[in-house]
């Protein structure tokens, strides 16, 4: 399912009563379109005179970008409600998914038959639903061991990684491209030298419509 705002609002009230004993104050909610994050709680913070920070102005977002099973949508909402509980109660955890978060998560899973996790690992079927066209700059590498790799690069790191990749890996050949094919949405955008294994036969169709790039001095242009 792709959640709607009325659905999220209704489930928030339900789980607030059932799980959190109505301890969570109402907050603005919205439906987002993110692919990499299924949900999130945003907030502002200000430094307290006694030290540390006070958190306030909370907003909750659940993404409807991907059609997910309803129980995954619900677990995502509860996951974000745990974050909201910790922040709104001004509690201190060791990290965003630290000891306190995991204690609450495990308690809810055990007592309310949920399957909340720290992160959601998307399935190939879920990733295939992401058909939005976006700019992708990427390098296809032939490694010395015969394997093929791909590095989709964040635009802000394009020049750096173009020059850095050959110094980090044993690369026989590398070719850079631009494409807005949704196929490349499936790969994370790298800000550091990384290569992900890929099958050449999976790339063939998508490279046929890609634009090859060349680096000349400080300029990247179409070949």
N, C-alpha and C positions, 0 to 999 in steps of 0.2 A: 504494500500500500504506500501511497504518498500522502503523508499527513496534511491535514488542513488546520488552520488556526483554531476553529471551534473544537476540533478533536483534541488538539494539544491542551487547550484551556480546560476542557472537560476532564481529561486524564490527569492533569496537574491537580485539580481539586480532589479527584478520587484518591490519588496516591498521597497527597498531602494529608488527607484524613486517615487513610488506612495505614500508611507506613510512618509518616512523620508527625502524627498526632496534631495536625494543623499548626505545626510550628513555623511553617514557611509563609511569610507575608506575601500577598499578591504582588506580582511584578509584571512589567510589560513583556509580551511575548510576540515573536514574529516567526514566519516561515522563511527560511533561507534557501539558497541554491548552491551551497558549497558541495564539492565532491569529496575532498579529502577529510573533512570533519563533518560528522553527522549531527553534531549539536555543540552548543557552547553557552557559557554564561559570561557576559561581559560586565564590567564594573569600573568604578572609579575608586581611588584611594587617596587618603590624606594622612600626613604624619601626625601622630598624637603627641601631645606635650610630654607624656610619660614614656614615650618611646614606642616604636613599632608603628603600624598603620591601622587606620579605620577604613573599612570597605563599605561602599554605599552606591546608590544609583545602579541597581542591578537590572539586567535585561537578559532574557532567555531566548535562544534561537534554536530551532530544529530544522534541518535541511530536508527538502522534499525533492532533491535532485535525482535520487535513485529510488526506484520502487523496491521496498524492503518488506520482509514478512512483518506482520503487525507486532509480534512479540519483540522483534528487534527494535522497532520504533519505540515501543513502550519501555524497553530496557534502556534505550538511549536517553529517553526523557528522565527516567529515574536516575541514571548516571549523572545527568546535569543537575538534578535536584539535590543529589549528595553534595556536589560542588557548592550549590547555592546554600545548603544548610550550613556547611563549614564556614563559608564566607560571611553569611548574614549573622551567624552567631559569634563572629569575630574570633573563631578558633584558629589555632596555629597547627599546621601540619608540616611534616618534614619536606614535602614536595607536592606538586599538584595532585599526584596519585600516591601520596605517602602513606604512612602507617595508619593514620586516622581515616583517610578515605577508604583504604582497603578493609579496615575493621568494619566500617559501616556497610560497605559493599558486600562483604561476606555474611554479615548478619542478615541483610535483606535477602540475599540469595537463599540462605538457609531457612529463614522463617516465612518467606513469602513466595518461595518456589520460583525465583527469578534466575536469570542467567546473565547478569551484568558482568562486563569485563572492563579492564582498564582501557583497552583499545578494541576497535572492531576491525577484523580482517575481512576486506571485501572479497567476494567470490568472483570468478571470471564472468559469471552471468550478470552480476551487479555492475562490474566495470564496463561490460558491453553496452549498458544502457546510457553511458555518458557519450552522447552524440554531438555535444556542443563543439563548434569549430573555434579553435584558438591557435594563436601563433606558437609554433614550436621550432626551436633551433636545436639541432641534435647532430651527433657524430656517430657514424657507423664504423666500427673498427674490426679489422681482421687481426686477430692475435697470433702470436708465434706458434701457439699450440693448435692452430687451425680453427678455433672457435670464433664465433661472431658476437660482437657486443654492441650495445647502444648506450649512449649518454645523452639524455635530454637535459638541456642546460637552461638555467634561469637566465633571462636576457641580460640582467645586470652583471653576470659573470661570464658572458660569452667570450670576450677577448682573453680573459685570464685562463679559462679552462681550455680554450683552443691551444694555447701555448703550453699548458701544464700537463695535459694528458699524456703526451709521448714520454715525459720524464718519469711518470709513475707506473707505466705498464709497458710490457714487451709487445709493442704494436708493430705489425708488419705493414699495415696500410690503414689509413683513416680518411674518411670522406665526410664532409659537413654538408648539412641540408637545412632548408626551411620548408615547413609544411603546416597547413591548418587541418590536416586529416585527423578526425577524432580518434583514430587508432592510437596516436601518440599520447592521448590523454591517459593511457594506461600506465605510463612510466612516470616516476617521480622526477621533478625538476631538481637537478643537482646544483649545489653551490660549491661543491668540493669534488676532486677527481674520483669518479666512480664509473664503473662499467657494469652493465647488466647483460647477462647472457640472453641471446635471442636466436631463434631459428631463422636462417636465411630465407626459407620458403614462406615464413610468416611475413617477412618484410617486402618481398618482391612486388606484390600488387601496390603497396602503399608508397614505395620508393618511386614507382613509375610516374606518380603525379607530384613528387617533391621537387624542389628547386635546389640544385647543387650550388654551394657557396665556395668562394675562395677568399683568402686573406692576403691583402697586398698592403704591406706597411701597417698603417693603423686604420685601414678601411676594409670592411667586409662587404663583398658585392656578389651578385649572381654570376655564375660562371658563363 
